[in-house]
Amino acid sequence: MRHVIGVLLVCVLLVAVSGCGVSQEKYDAKVNELDQAQEKISQLEEELESTKAQMASVHQEKADLQETASDLRSQLQAVQEKLKSRSKSLQNAQDKMSDLKDRMSTAQEAKSSLEQKVSKQSAQLQAARDKLTEQKKHMQAAQGRYEEFVQSLQGKVESLLGQLSQSRSSLEDKNEVLQTAQEAVQDKTQQVNDLQAKLEEIRDAWMSPQKAKELRSKLTQKQGQVNELKAQLEKAQSSLQDVGGDMPDTGEAGLQ
């Protein structure tokens, strides 16, 4: 726009010069002045554009700097807040450190007391060990006496077992004799019952006195045999009871 204005000014000047009857030299001098002025205007315009560009750049840099400053203020505020938080954490850590020192002091005192107790208990333990060693010696001596007693007791038990085996063998033999006697008594008793039944039949049939006398004699004989067998049975039972009473006790109480 300014370039167009400059051209119009040149044209106006030319018209004015030609209308006024100015000489050629003056006219050329004016034209040169106009050209120089035009060049200066062009230079000024370029400088102006450059200045505008620089100002725009400066404004942009200013905006960037303001934004950077805003970011820095935010960061500074965050750092200050972190610093406050760190200060609180540091104070808390110092308080904990003081508490730990107090606990360490208490623990050290407890350790000293515990060491004294351990030393005392170690002395007691050593005394108990010495006493235990002495008791082991007594136990070994008692063990020897106990083994001798056990060997003696085993001999007695073996002897009693031998006697028991003999008594059981004798008892089994007598049981067999008793069983045989009981069977014989049962047989004789059955015979007597049979004879009594026959006697009743004879009485019912009115047998002769001689026949009845013979039957009575047989019955009396059988009855005597039965009584004899009963006596033997009672004697055998009494003998078995005596053998059972004389048998040694081989249960746990007897061994103890």
C-alpha positions as CSV (number, residue, x, y, z in Angstrom):
1,M,0.0,0.0,0.0
2,R,2.8,2.4,0.8
3,H,4.6,1.4,-2.4
4,V,1.5,2.6,-4.4
5,I,1.4,5.8,-2.5
6,G,5.1,6.4,-3.3
7,V,4.4,5.8,-7.1
8,L,1.5,8.3,-6.9
9,L,3.7,10.9,-5.3
10,V,6.4,10.5,-8.0
11,C,3.7,10.9,-10.7
12,V,2.4,14.1,-9.0
13,L,5.9,15.5,-8.7
14,L,6.6,14.8,-12.3
15,V,3.4,16.5,-13.4
16,A,4.1,19.4,-11.2
17,V,7.7,19.8,-12.4
18,S,6.7,19.5,-16.1
19,G,3.9,22.0,-15.6
20,C,6.1,24.5,-13.9
21,G,8.9,24.5,-16.5
22,V,11.6,23.1,-14.3
23,S,14.9,22.3,-16.0
24,Q,16.0,18.8,-16.8
25,E,18.8,18.8,-14.3
26,K,16.6,19.8,-11.5
27,Y,14.1,17.3,-12.7
28,D,16.7,14.5,-12.6
29,A,17.9,15.6,-9.2
30,K,14.3,15.4,-7.9
31,V,13.9,12.0,-9.6
32,N,17.0,10.8,-7.9
33,E,15.8,12.2,-4.6
34,L,12.5,10.4,-5.1
35,D,14.2,7.2,-5.9
36,Q,16.4,7.5,-2.8
37,A,13.3,8.3,-0.8
38,Q,11.6,5.3,-2.4
39,E,14.5,3.1,-1.4
40,K,14.5,4.5,2.1
41,I,10.8,3.8,2.3
42,S,11.3,0.3,1.1
43,Q,14.1,-0.2,3.6
44,L,11.9,1.3,6.3
45,E,9.1,-1.0,5.3
46,E,11.4,-4.0,5.4
47,E,12.7,-2.9,8.8
48,L,9.1,-2.4,10.0
49,E,8.2,-5.9,8.8
50,S,11.3,-7.2,10.5
51,T,10.5,-5.3,13.6
52,K,6.9,-6.6,13.5
53,A,8.2,-10.1,13.1
54,Q,10.7,-9.6,16.0
55,M,7.9,-8.1,18.1
56,A,5.6,-11.1,17.3
57,S,8.5,-13.3,18.2
58,V,9.1,-11.3,21.4
59,H,5.4,-11.6,22.2
60,Q,5.5,-15.3,21.6
61,E,8.6,-15.6,23.7
62,K,6.9,-13.5,26.4
63,A,3.8,-15.8,26.3
64,D,6.1,-18.9,26.4
65,L,8.0,-17.3,29.3
66,Q,4.8,-16.5,31.1
67,E,3.6,-20.1,30.6
68,T,7.0,-21.4,31.7
69,A,6.9,-19.0,34.7
70,S,3.4,-20.3,35.6
71,D,4.6,-23.9,35.3
72,L,7.6,-23.0,37.4
73,R,5.3,-21.4,40.0
74,S,3.2,-24.5,40.1
75,Q,6.3,-26.7,40.4
76,L,7.6,-24.4,43.1
77,Q,4.3,-24.7,45.0
78,A,4.4,-28.5,44.6
79,V,8.0,-28.5,45.8
80,Q,7.1,-26.3,48.7
81,E,4.3,-28.7,49.6
82,K,6.6,-31.7,49.3
83,L,9.1,-29.9,51.4
84,K,6.5,-29.3,54.1
85,S,5.5,-33.0,53.8
86,R,9.2,-34.0,54.0
87,S,9.6,-31.7,57.0
88,K,6.7,-33.4,58.7
89,S,8.1,-36.8,57.7
90,L,11.5,-35.8,59.0
91,Q,9.9,-34.7,62.3
92,N,8.0,-38.0,62.6
93,A,11.2,-39.9,61.8
94,Q,13.1,-37.9,64.5
95,D,10.3,-38.7,66.9
96,K,10.5,-42.4,66.0
97,M,14.3,-42.3,66.3
98,S,13.9,-40.9,69.8
99,D,11.4,-43.6,70.6
100,L,13.7,-46.3,69.2
101,K,16.5,-44.9,71.3
102,D,14.4,-45.2,74.4
103,R,13.4,-48.7,73.4
104,M,17.0,-49.6,72.8
105,S,17.9,-48.4,76.2
106,T,15.1,-50.4,77.8
107,A,16.1,-53.5,75.7
108,Q,19.7,-53.1,76.8
109,E,18.7,-53.0,80.4
110,A,16.5,-56.1,79.8
111,K,19.4,-57.8,78.1
112,S,21.7,-57.2,81.1
113,S,19.0,-58.5,83.5
114,L,18.5,-61.6,81.2
115,E,22.2,-62.3,81.0
116,Q,22.3,-62.3,84.8
117,K,19.4,-64.7,84.9
118,V,21.0,-66.9,82.3
119,S,24.2,-67.0,84.2
120,K,22.3,-68.0,87.4
121,Q,20.3,-70.6,85.6
122,S,23.5,-72.0,84.0
123,A,25.0,-72.5,87.4
124,Q,21.7,-74.2,88.5
125,L,21.7,-76.3,85.4
126,Q,25.3,-77.4,86.0
127,A,24.4,-78.4,89.6
128,A,21.4,-80.3,88.3
129,R,23.7,-82.1,85.8
130,D,26.1,-83.1,88.6
131,K,23.1,-84.3,90.6
132,L,21.8,-86.2,87.6
133,T,25.2,-87.9,87.1
134,E,25.2,-89.0,90.7
135,Q,21.7,-90.3,90.3
136,K,22.7,-92.2,87.2
137,K,25.4,-93.9,89.2
138,H,22.9,-94.9,91.8
139,M,20.5,-96.0,89.1
140,Q,23.1,-98.2,87.5
141,A,23.8,-99.8,90.8
142,A,20.1,-100.3,91.4
143,Q,19.8,-101.7,87.8
144,G,22.4,-104.3,88.7
145,R,20.6,-105.3,91.8
146,Y,17.3,-105.4,89.9
147,E,18.8,-107.6,87.2
148,E,20.0,-110.0,89.8
149,F,16.5,-110.0,91.4
150,V,14.9,-110.6,88.0
151,Q,17.2,-113.5,87.3
152,S,16.4,-115.0,90.7
153,L,12.7,-114.3,90.1
154,Q,12.8,-116.0,86.7
155,G,14.3,-119.1,88.2
156,K,11.5,-119.2,90.8
157,V,8.9,-118.6,88.1
158,E,10.4,-121.4,85.9
159,S,10.2,-123.7,89.0
160,L,6.6,-122.7,89.7
161,L,5.7,-123.2,86.0
162,G,7.2,-126.7,86.2
163,Q,5.2,-127.5,89.3
164,L,2.1,-126.1,87.6
165,S,2.7,-128.2,84.5
166,Q,3.0,-131.3,86.7
167,S,-0.1,-130.3,88.7
168,R,-2.1,-129.7,85.5
169,S,-1.0,-133.1,84.1
170,S,-2.1,-134.8,87.3
171,L,-5.3,-132.8,87.3
172,E,-6.0,-133.8,83.7
173,D,-5.5,-137.5,84.6
174,K,-7.8,-137.2,87.6
175,N,-10.4,-135.4,85.4
176,E,-10.3,-138.4,83.0
177,V,-10.7,-140.8,86.0
178,L,-13.6,-138.7,87.3
179,Q,-15.2,-138.6,83.9
180,T,-14.9,-142.4,83.6
181,A,-16.4,-142.8,87.1
182,Q,-19.2,-140.4,86.3
183,E,-20.0,-142.4,83.2
184,A,-19.9,-145.7,85.2
185,V,-22.2,-144.3,87.8
186,Q,-24.6,-143.2,85.1
187,D,-24.5,-146.7,83.6
188,K,-25.1,-148.4,87.0
189,T,-27.8,-145.9,87.9
190,Q,-29.5,-146.8,84.6
191,Q,-29.1,-150.5,85.4
192,V,-30.7,-150.0,88.8
193,N,-33.5,-148.1,87.3
194,D,-34.0,-150.8,84.8
195,L,-34.0,-153.5,87.6
196,Q,-36.5,-151.5,89.6
197,A,-38.7,-151.2,86.6
198,K,-38.5,-155.0,86.1
199,L,-39.2,-155.5,89.8
200,E,-42.3,-153.5,89.5
201,E,-43.3,-155.5,86.4
202,I,-42.8,-158.7,88.4
203,R,-44.7,-157.5,91.3
204,D,-47.5,-156.6,89.0
205,A,-47.4,-160.0,87.4
206,W,-47.5,-161.9,90.7
207,M,-44.2,-163.6,90.3
208,S,-43.0,-166.4,92.6
209,P,-41.2,-165.4,95.8
210,Q,-38.0,-167.1,94.6
211,K,-37.8,-165.0,91.5
212,A,-38.5,-161.9,93.4
213,K,-35.8,-162.8,95.9
214,E,-33.2,-163.2,93.1
215,L,-34.2,-159.9,91.6
216,R,-34.0,-158.2,95.0
217,S,-30.5,-159.7,95.5
218,K,-29.4,-158.4,92.1
219,L,-30.9,-155.1,92.9
220,T,-29.1,-154.9,96.2
221,Q,-25.8,-155.9,94.6
222,K,-26.2,-153.2,91.9
223,Q,-27.2,-150.6,94.5
224,G,-24.0,-151.5,96.5
225,Q,-21.9,-151.0,93.3
226,V,-23.6,-147.7,92.7
227,N,-22.9,-146.5,96.2
228,E,-19.3,-147.6,95.9
229,L,-19.0,-145.7,92.6
230,K,-20.6,-142.6,94.2
231,A,-18.1,-142.8,97.1
232,Q,-15.2,-143.1,94.6
233,L,-16.6,-140.1,92.7
234,E,-16.9,-138.0,95.8
235,K,-13.3,-138.9,96.8
236,A,-12.1,-138.0,93.3
237,Q,-13.9,-134.7,93.5
238,S,-12.4,-133.9,96.9
239,S,-8.9,-134.8,95.6
240,L,-9.4,-132.4,92.6
241,Q,-10.5,-129.6,94.9
242,D,-7.4,-130.1,97.1
243,V,-5.2,-130.1,94.0
244,G,-6.8,-126.8,92.8
245,G,-6.3,-125.2,96.2
246,D,-2.6,-126.1,96.2
247,M,-1.9,-124.8,92.7
248,P,0.4,-121.7,92.7
249,D,-1.0,-118.3,91.5
250,T,0.7,-117.5,88.1
251,G,-1.3,-114.3,87.3
252,E,0.2,-110.8,87.1
253,A,-0.4,-110.3,90.9
254,G,1.6,-113.4,91.7
255,L,4.5,-112.4,89.4
256,Q,4.6,-108.9,91.0
